[in-house]
């Protein structure tokens, strides 16, 4: 199990680096063009690898923290508190991983639901937002009980709930705008990029940022805020068109 966890970790890191580089190609190339589709598919494949490997690792640690973090328990003078800390932090990571998976899956699902949103209501597509909603509520409950970082816990639990509700609304709403699929594709694809850059700044650069103390929390939150603003302005013209007609 430890070997599997190590393999997943290296796979996760490698795919994350590739995804960070690929992200900008479909974003900047002509929509629908050959390079947009080709590099978009490559980006999606790496992001599925990033998110699924992260989800599996989080579940592994949460299921058996004393196995996967044995060295921490050997040094700990308070194993009960250590378990609480692990539960809080790895639930946060699980929410972030599910946010990433939902974003990239929703981006691709949107392309398949231009004329039939029934596809989005299939069980294997509904499980992801339900899992995100459930884990976000668990994270919120942990945070209320003083488990984990309060700022990150509240911020990402709210992000998770909002994201899950939006995904399910697109699937189950009686009517949506005719080009809502395009808004979902654009915003979700950007959202997946926000997630991978958040992970980079929060983990990949953590040794550099550690000296910033509590200020390093900015690097957890800033990509989401700045990315959300960028998504709003980028999709605004499409949103105006979308408001005109519903299906």
VOPAGU-2260 file (C-alpha; in pm, 1 decimal, decimal comma):
REM VOPAGU-2260
SITE   aa  ch    i         X         Y         Z
SITE  UNK   A    0       0,0       0,0       0,0
SITE  UNK   A    1     286,7     235,9      78,1
SITE  UNK   A    2     442,5     157,4    -258,7
SITE  UNK   A    3     113,8     228,4    -434,2
SITE  UNK   A    4      86,2     560,0    -251,3
SITE  UNK   A    5     439,7     655,4    -358,7
SITE  UNK   A    6     369,3     564,0    -721,0
SITE  UNK   A    7      50,2     770,7    -717,8
SITE  UNK   A    8     234,9    1063,6    -563,1
SITE  UNK   A    9     503,2    1071,0    -833,3
SITE  UNK   A   10     238,6    1023,4   -1101,8
SITE  UNK   A   11      36,7    1307,7    -951,4
SITE  UNK   A   12     332,4    1547,3    -943,4
SITE  UNK   A   13     449,1    1460,6   -1295,3
SITE  UNK   A   14     101,7    1500,1   -1445,0
SITE  UNK   A   15      53,4    1825,9   -1254,6
SITE  UNK   A   16     367,2    1979,1   -1405,0
SITE  UNK   A   17     258,7    1877,3   -1755,0
SITE  UNK   A   18     -94,2    2011,2   -1696,0
SITE  UNK   A   19      39,4    2350,8   -1586,2
SITE  UNK   A   20     222,4    2381,0   -1917,7
SITE  UNK   A   21     -58,9    2244,9   -2136,1
SITE  UNK   A   22    -329,6    2461,4   -1976,1
SITE  UNK   A   23    -237,7    2775,4   -2169,9
SITE  UNK   A   24    -242,3    2620,3   -2518,2
SITE  UNK   A   25    -616,9    2545,2   -2551,3
SITE  UNK   A   26    -690,5    2868,2   -2361,7
SITE  UNK   A   27    -499,1    3086,2   -2608,5
SITE  UNK   A   28    -558,1    2901,2   -2937,3
SITE  UNK   A   29    -860,6    2945,3   -3163,9
SITE  UNK   A   30   -1162,1    2770,6   -3015,0
SITE  UNK   A   31   -1255,4    2464,3   -3215,4
SITE  UNK   A   32    -926,7    2466,9   -3405,3
SITE  UNK   A   33    -702,1    2163,7   -3440,4
SITE  UNK   A   34    -451,6    2275,4   -3176,8
SITE  UNK   A   35    -730,8    2369,7   -2938,5
SITE  UNK   A   36    -884,8    2023,8   -2961,3
SITE  UNK   A   37    -557,2    1831,7   -2970,4
SITE  UNK   A   38    -391,6    2003,5   -2676,2
SITE  UNK   A   39    -723,9    2029,9   -2497,0
SITE  UNK   A   40    -756,9    1651,3   -2498,2
SITE  UNK   A   41    -399,5    1614,4   -2372,1
SITE  UNK   A   42    -466,4    1864,5   -2095,1
SITE  UNK   A   43    -785,5    1687,2   -1992,5
SITE  UNK   A   44    -606,3    1351,4   -1977,6
SITE  UNK   A   45    -336,2    1492,1   -1749,5
SITE  UNK   A   46    -593,6    1662,7   -1527,8
SITE  UNK   A   47    -791,8    1342,0   -1488,0
SITE  UNK   A   48    -464,6    1178,5   -1383,0
SITE  UNK   A   49    -390,1    1460,6   -1138,7
SITE  UNK   A   50    -733,2    1464,3    -977,5
SITE  UNK   A   51    -800,4    1089,2    -961,7
SITE  UNK   A   52    -456,5    1012,3    -817,6
SITE  UNK   A   53    -509,6    1285,3    -558,1
SITE  UNK   A   54    -854,1    1154,5    -463,5
SITE  UNK   A   55    -720,7     800,7    -418,5
SITE  UNK   A   56    -427,4     920,9    -205,9
SITE  UNK   A   57    -655,8    1129,8      15,1
SITE  UNK   A   58    -889,7     836,6      71,9
SITE  UNK   A   59    -592,8     612,4     153,3
SITE  UNK   A   60    -453,7     851,2     415,2
SITE  UNK   A   61    -794,4     923,0     569,2
SITE  UNK   A   62    -869,7     550,4     587,2
SITE  UNK   A   63    -539,5     450,9     751,0
SITE  UNK   A   64    -347,1     756,6     877,1
SITE  UNK   A   65    -128,2     551,9    1113,3
SITE  UNK   A   66      -4,1     344,3     818,9
SITE  UNK   A   67      67,2     620,6     570,8
SITE  UNK   A   68     192,8     872,9     826,7
SITE  UNK   A   69     368,4     628,3    1057,8
SITE  UNK   A   70     674,6     851,5    1095,2
SITE  UNK   A   71     454,8    1135,0    1217,4
SITE  UNK   A   72     299,5     913,7    1483,7
SITE  UNK   A   73     641,8     797,8    1599,4
SITE  UNK   A   74     741,8    1159,4    1666,5
SITE  UNK   A   75     406,2    1270,3    1804,3
SITE  UNK   A   76     338,7    1317,6    2175,6
SITE  UNK   A   77     -36,2    1347,8    2113,2
SITE  UNK   A   78    -153,4    1090,2    1855,5
SITE  UNK   A   79    -520,1    1181,3    1907,0
SITE  UNK   A   80    -458,5    1542,0    1812,2
SITE  UNK   A   81    -238,3    1431,6    1524,0
SITE  UNK   A   82    -522,6    1218,8    1389,1
SITE  UNK   A   83    -756,1    1518,3    1414,1
SITE  UNK   A   84    -507,1    1733,1    1224,0
SITE  UNK   A   85    -463,3    1469,9     954,1
SITE  UNK   A   86    -838,6    1428,6     916,9
SITE  UNK   A   87    -885,5    1802,8     884,7
SITE  UNK   A   88    -605,6    1864,1     636,5
SITE  UNK   A   89    -659,5    1559,7     416,3
SITE  UNK   A   90   -1032,8    1628,0     400,9
SITE  UNK   A   91    -939,0    1973,2     274,7
SITE  UNK   A   92    -715,2    1810,7      12,8
SITE  UNK   A   93    -996,5    1572,5     -79,8
SITE  UNK   A   94   -1229,0    1866,2    -139,2
SITE  UNK   A   95    -966,1    2037,2    -355,2
SITE  UNK   A   96    -912,4    1712,5    -549,4
SITE  UNK   A   97   -1285,6    1667,2    -605,6
SITE  UNK   A   98   -1316,4    2031,8    -710,1
SITE  UNK   A   99   -1050,3    1964,8    -971,1
SITE  UNK   A  100   -1214,0    1644,6   -1095,1
SITE  UNK   A  101   -1557,6    1805,2   -1114,2
SITE  UNK   A  102   -1417,2    2102,4   -1305,8
SITE  UNK   A  103   -1245,5    1900,1   -1576,3
SITE  UNK   A  104   -1529,5    1647,3   -1598,0
SITE  UNK   A  105   -1789,2    1923,0   -1626,1
SITE  UNK   A  106   -1584,5    2093,1   -1898,0
SITE  UNK   A  107   -1590,3    1778,1   -2109,1
SITE  UNK   A  108   -1944,9    1683,3   -2016,0
SITE  UNK   A  109   -2064,9    2022,8   -2138,1
SITE  UNK   A  110   -1944,4    1938,6   -2489,2
SITE  UNK   A  111   -2156,9    1623,6   -2486,1
SITE  UNK   A  112   -2473,3    1796,2   -2364,1
SITE  UNK   A  113   -2524,1    2065,9   -2624,0
SITE  UNK   A  114   -2861,0    1918,6   -2718,2
SITE  UNK   A  115   -2930,4    1661,6   -2447,4
SITE  UNK   A  116   -2855,8    1727,6   -2080,8
SITE  UNK   A  117   -2987,0    1382,6   -1997,1
SITE  UNK   A  118   -2629,2    1261,1   -2027,1
SITE  UNK   A  119   -2536,0    1478,0   -1728,3
SITE  UNK   A  120   -2798,8    1300,8   -1518,3
SITE  UNK   A  121   -2641,6     958,2   -1560,7
SITE  UNK   A  122   -2531,3     805,0   -1231,9
SITE  UNK   A  123   -2157,4     804,7   -1300,1
SITE  UNK   A  124   -2170,5    1179,0   -1371,7
SITE  UNK   A  125   -2385,3    1259,1   -1066,5
SITE  UNK   A  126   -2159,3    1074,5    -820,9
SITE  UNK   A  127   -1878,5    1331,9    -855,1
SITE  UNK   A  128   -2075,4    1642,9    -748,3
SITE  UNK   A  129   -2251,3    1445,8    -474,3
SITE  UNK   A  130   -1912,7    1334,4    -339,9
SITE  UNK   A  131   -1790,1    1694,2    -356,4
SITE  UNK   A  132   -2097,1    1819,4    -172,6
SITE  UNK   A  133   -2064,1    1554,6      98,7
SITE  UNK   A  134   -1692,2    1607,4     154,4
SITE  UNK   A  135   -1740,6    1985,3     160,7
SITE  UNK   A  136   -2004,6    1953,5     432,9
SITE  UNK   A  137   -1773,1    1723,8     631,0
SITE  UNK   A  138   -1493,2    1979,8     595,4
SITE  UNK   A  139   -1727,4    2254,1     715,2
SITE  UNK   A  140   -1825,7    2044,1    1017,3
SITE  UNK   A  141   -1457,9    1973,8    1095,9
SITE  UNK   A  142   -1381,5    2344,3    1075,4
SITE  UNK   A  143   -1669,9    2432,1    1307,9
SITE  UNK   A  144   -1522,4    2188,1    1559,6
SITE  UNK   A  145   -1176,0    2341,6    1540,1
SITE  UNK   A  146   -1022,7    2069,2    1323,6
SITE  UNK   A  147    -783,2    2201,3    1060,4
SITE  UNK   A  148    -715,7    2553,7     940,2
SITE  UNK   A  149   -1026,2    2765,7     994,6
SITE  UNK   A  150    -969,7    3004,4     703,4
SITE  UNK   A  151    -899,2    2736,4     444,2
SITE  UNK   A  152   -1166,4    2508,5     586,6
SITE  UNK   A  153   -1443,2    2764,2     552,7
SITE  UNK   A  154   -1325,5    2897,1     215,8
SITE  UNK   A  155   -1291,7    2561,8      40,5
SITE  UNK   A  156   -1600,3    2406,4     198,1
SITE  UNK   A  157   -1805,3    2698,0      62,5
SITE  UNK   A  158   -1631,4    2671,5    -277,2
SITE  UNK   A  159   -1708,7    2300,5    -279,9
SITE  UNK   A  160   -2077,0    2340,2    -198,4
SITE  UNK   A  161   -2123,9    2614,6    -458,2
SITE  UNK   A  162   -1943,8    2414,3    -727,0
SITE  UNK   A  163   -2141,3    2096,3    -654,1
SITE  UNK   A  164   -2473,2    2281,7    -661,2
SITE  UNK   A  165   -2384,9    2450,9    -990,8
SITE  UNK   A  166   -2294,4    2119,7   -1153,0
SITE  UNK   A  167   -2616,8    1955,1   -1036,0
SITE  UNK   A  168   -2824,5    2257,2   -1135,9
SITE  UNK   A  169   -2692,9    2229,7   -1491,0
SITE  UNK   A  170   -2788,5    1863,5   -1497,4
SITE  UNK   A  171   -3132,2    1880,7   -1336,3
SITE  UNK   A  172   -3271,0    2229,0   -1406,2
SITE  UNK   A  173   -3584,6    2222,2   -1620,6
SITE  UNK   A  174   -3454,7    2499,3   -1844,4
SITE  UNK   A  175   -3111,1    2643,4   -1915,7
SITE  UNK   A  176   -2984,6    2886,8   -2177,8
SITE  UNK   A  177   -2919,0    2735,8   -2519,5
SITE  UNK   A  178   -2546,5    2805,5   -2500,1
SITE  UNK   A  179   -2512,9    2727,4   -2131,3
SITE  UNK   A  180   -2297,7    2431,6   -2237,7
SITE  UNK   A  181   -2040,8    2680,1   -2370,1
SITE  UNK   A  182   -2034,6    2874,9   -2044,0
SITE  UNK   A  183   -1996,7    2550,4   -1852,4
SITE  UNK   A  184   -1710,1    2439,2   -2075,5
SITE  UNK   A  185   -1519,6    2767,1   -2056,4
SITE  UNK   A  186   -1566,0    2831,1   -1685,6
SITE  UNK   A  187   -1501,1    2470,2   -1583,6
SITE  UNK   A  188   -1186,8    2442,7   -1793,3
SITE  UNK   A  189   -1055,8    2763,2   -1635,2
SITE  UNK   A  190   -1159,7    2632,2   -1294,6
SITE  UNK   A  191    -947,4    2322,6   -1343,0
SITE  UNK   A  192    -650,7    2545,0   -1424,7
SITE  UNK   A  193    -710,7    2745,6   -1108,4
SITE  UNK   A  194    -703,5    2422,6    -909,3
SITE  UNK   A  195    -372,5    2301,9   -1053,3
SITE  UNK   A  196    -204,5    2637,9    -994,3
SITE  UNK   A  197    -346,7    2653,0    -642,3
SITE  UNK   A  198    -190,7    2314,3    -573,6
SITE  UNK   A  199     141,4    2430,3    -715,6
SITE  UNK   A  200     161,9    2743,4    -502,8
SITE  UNK   A  201      29,5    2571,3    -191,0
SITE  UNK   A  202     247,5    2258,5    -213,7
SITE  UNK   A  203     512,6    2287,8    -482,0
SITE  UNK   A  204     638,6    2617,8    -345,0
SITE  UNK   A  205     557,3    2552,6      20,2
SITE  UNK   A  206     921,7    2545,3     131,3
SITE  UNK   A  207     975,5    2891,2     -15,0
SITE  UNK   A  208     645,3    3024,5     116,3
SITE  UNK   A  209     677,1    2870,3     464,1
SITE  UNK   A  210     871,0    3172,9     589,3
SITE  UNK   A  211     568,8    3391,0     514,5
SITE  UNK   A  212     376,2    3236,4     803,7
SITE  UNK   A  213       1,2    3295,9     782,3
SITE  UNK   A  214      53,9    3504,3     470,0
SITE  UNK   A  215     108,1    3183,4     275,0
SITE  UNK   A  216    -269,4    3131,4     298,2
SITE  UNK   A  217    -295,7    3400,4      32,4
SITE  UNK   A  218    -141,4    3157,7    -217,3
SITE  UNK   A  219    -418,9    2907,6    -140,4
SITE  UNK   A  220    -698,0    3158,0    -191,9
SITE  UNK   A  221    -567,1    3412,7    -443,7
SITE  UNK   A  222    -575,9    3182,3    -752,2
SITE  UNK   A  223    -944,2    3111,4    -691,8
SITE  UNK   A  224   -1037,1    3476,4    -643,1
SITE  UNK   A  225    -831,6    3607,7    -935,0
SITE  UNK   A  226    -937,1    3318,0   -1154,8
SITE  UNK   A  227   -1301,1    3371,7   -1066,6
SITE  UNK   A  228   -1276,0    3735,8   -1170,8
SITE  UNK   A  229   -1104,7    3637,4   -1496,5
SITE  UNK   A  230   -1375,1    3377,0   -1569,6
SITE  UNK   A  231   -1646,5    3636,6   -1506,6
SITE  UNK   A  232   -1508,0    3884,8   -1757,9
SITE  UNK   A  233   -1409,4    3618,4   -2009,9
SITE  UNK   A  234   -1754,9    3460,1   -2021,5
SITE  UNK   A  235   -1959,3    3777,7   -1977,1
SITE  UNK   A  236   -2029,7    3828,9   -2347,7
SITE  UNK   A  237   -2144,4    3467,5   -2379,8
SITE  UNK   A  238   -2359,3    3502,4   -2068,4
SITE  UNK   A  239   -2546,5    3795,7   -2225,2
SITE  UNK   A  240   -2623,7    3585,0   -2528,4
SITE  UNK   A  241   -2725,0    3293,2   -2308,6
SITE  UNK   A  242   -2983,3    3496,1   -2121,2
SITE  UNK   A  243   -3188,2    3549,6   -2435,6
SITE  UNK   A  244   -3321,7    3201,5   -2494,0
SITE  UNK   A  245   -3374,7    2888,8   -2283,3
SITE  UNK   A  246   -3422,2    2522,7   -2356,9
